Amino acid sequence: MDDETRYEAVSSRDARFDGEFFFAVVTTGIYCRPSCPAVTPKRVNVRFFPSAAAAQAAGFRACRRCRPDAVPGSAEWNVRADLVGRAMRFIGDGVVDREGVGGLAQRLGYSARQVQRQLTAELGVGPVALARARRAHTARVLLQTTTLPVTELAFAAGFASIRQFNDTMREIYAGTPSELRAAAGRGGAALRTARAGAEGGLPAGGIPLRLAYRGPYAAAEIFDFLRVRAVPGVEEIRGSRGGRTYRRTLRLAHGSGIAEIDEPAGPRGRRRPPAGLVCPAARGADGGWLECRLRLTDLRDLSTAVQRMRRLFDLDADPYAVAERLGADPLLGPLVAERPGLRSPGAADPEELAVRTVLGGPPERAAALVRAYGKPLDVADGQLTHLFPAPAELTGAEVEEPVRTLCGALADGTIALDAGADRNSAERALAALPGVGPRAAAYIRMRALGDPDVGTRTEPEPRTAPEAGMAGGWRPWGAYALHHLWNAGLLPAGEMPGTAGPPAYAAAGRAG
């Protein structure tokens, strides 16, 4: 896409490109998302940037009207398996905040200089600036949704000092933290209600968030998918279809948490949320949001918890690109038209998903594992009672195979399933484990590693129509093709065509 095409998208306020690029106005010093509702600036005054961090580094501050820092992430980072794609997934998961640039480079297997150079070439800034933009967004959300003291909030967002925090917020948002909090308080009754009854500065029901997505979103299907796979003790779904809430426990770097996501009620069933917390596009074809609440034992995990839920609900997907590719296929075209915005759910915890996949069977089998080895919550919350056990807790002789072998490989680092893991290496290592096999490995790659291109590698002579499509015609969206086929009943749930070996256990469709 060239700059003239980008300007056309800005002129038409095309929300499809939110998160794909950003534009800045040199006469005002602000940067925006393409769908910003403000008057379109003259072309001569517009500059384009590949990331919000690049616009910030160039001296532009975030627009208060369209909140460009709250857009969905680019689907490109989910598709790409190169250094930049992997680095962006790692940064989103908080690796730079926890381990620094050196830790990021070590995970990627490159030098820090190479990582800096390649990120700068594509995104205009290096990993430090990208992580800084992420911290600033986290701080703004905490300022607007909690009554935490500013000093405590700054360190929770990942800043090293109060001075660094204050300088960053003034630079990016053109206001002090106190001014941003005061402005949020004027945003309406919803925010004041969210803060009411706060305990220790946090809303009683958890930190309220709106997780933006682009394009249509088939919410009913993804809630159905998660409902039949919910592991008692770790997950639950409350309510009836059309108004359900998905709840689960989270094992995080600094502590634990409980996440809640509401099923959207439809375009006419929602009130407008407080300004600044949501994509401004109308619900429906042009995007919207999922309402989320997070209760964390350590607020330093906020950004990571948000990213985990975004991956689980596949909120950074590009349904327009998926529909364009799959909609032209004779087999899939009618299915895409029937279920616009169908997503490919990821995983809130990749290691948990791998264990559940290899364990197989109905969710009750995983629940037994949770009761025996999972860490109990200090206080049960409804049906949520435990954290799913970490791999290191499942390496004892009493744990059945092949779960024990898998967890040994995960615990000692032989196999890595973190956000930016090398997908090819991880799949090969998983498939080589006794009792796992290629099909379960492909399913883990699709969900735990969030690969949208799973299923497009097939045998030299495909034997069925789905295998023929996955031989290349559906790339790079094979995972979405699979979900359309599963929903239509054209493939058994969990079946992974195009891979050798036994079926990916009926269970891929249930326990995983």
Steps between C-alpha positions, in 0.01 A plus 500: 500500500642840401440831675235613253297186569544556872371855462193368318436271797533799735267711286234228510562431873546133416512305829635195320845657518496589869817354645650434156645852481471840671500855367620822657411862429802728504296816562340366819775266625261209556478150353183303432354173378368492140136504620539816711172695476673839495508714184735345245825702487655620177727244337801733518472504881478123548777255586457123527655261752505121526449505878371723777844485659658645184255791502578563866876487434453763227352736757127454437253448784194277500169641382258531790204446274586170327750356754732336243683305771186289561465354150518125428848371428610432144407154375831500314689407817291185539569392143871572486752251635811712442702693757278809495175304534638293787646808670166682487325206662765484772477876566121476523540226761721726714840340442685833469347627826595181684832407338621805311621520141771245576238248608296566188804451277594177679150357451514592132849357451642823357723774632340806660645711216333284233167518680526879532594541134221284358226643721609854421506425125140377502333683787702818527614430858674231701375270778547755781268754335244231415497381862477863619186555291353186652576621854346840430177342380486280811553805721223693325255213551589481871466876539155494344361190668652491851566732793847361565754756624703628207827379651372144535339512158821608327696199620207266430503618137870414474669839532836511677444838666230759567689754292512265201128436543405867517720595204362218285135579573550870424682420179250246367171633636576872544395495863619407845372178658277703730350686204434175313327353803289813547399497134391138531290590802310745283443228240167385641322300765630165374854574607391640834293187559794278408712677761230497767555258784866466409713299738864601525450730203366223272138461386327223695403312185846523346668742264245570222637490146364506148700274270468632147473290185464583133226398263215258571540269799321164530472513877241224542723247326808577707302485826351167384851373426628596844190372682536136393872506587480681835697316769313508834696677771699710248226621263128559507234662283205670663174606343308395192590533133511863393592628845767267633810579704817295462710485817835339568803505726839613369850397603721805433861606545454695825191335644157378396175647377140446403374623163140551392386564142140582408331375185386806305126542483497644148511847341178621661554347839799708611541842647785721392797438735702779660712700258855385453451138603380354174534503125263777385368299207138391524436142598433260215678489167752769587621356829425535866615364833462229759445614856757353736577514872831396651576435865872456553710430807779712345419788265832458319326213318227721352637537147594134479156392621336722238713349224418147617127571475541671164673188368238268647219694331705570183434873520787611275376302201427663164162356396503704179817329374368160610168552322669624184715189479263229618186657355626436147521125562201299368484286814561772759331798335147417625636416847680834527185684396298308759740572789675833438774576747554140614813492716768242575528491881848501645604416855522698822782267611689319220648236731160426649353459152777256405442288810124493445547405135737212573295382798190466282154400603220718636575810713440296816831319442687829512292600803628194687854609422420848629360369828803277556781737400364852449557777752175584682384861504516665841124545474283318248316731259180336386606180322858625463711322761850434359776610268587246232820320608831618354698245296756460780219375725412222255834323464463252787489123448130491590405718201392289205671499163527678261417797724804440721742498204341812351520688830860395550587650160308819581650533848863460392462726197544230237170618352399868523139605447528866598349779295788542256618140482629361171187322380672257264750386763231466766273294274781266396604448862142435610432255218815305592385439859364149562124504513455849352531468124461742207130575528501593867817702435323688219202572726733632773676714240169646386367587845792526743727681253220687322601398148228595247674296227463157662356229279637633170783250489370177351603187315618518135161377374213618720224239531208722602366846421614643834850360444505644149416845633757474774766403248540871438175656385403615847835637613571673729160447664479123532403519869191705414413257223512218755262680734255560215513132408456394863205734552334377183552134594713434191785381722478336843585748775872493564587319176819640343512402130830501318708341778604140528424275792193414706222753553587790725300315765138574496605700787656779319144605455420480871774502763717739304 
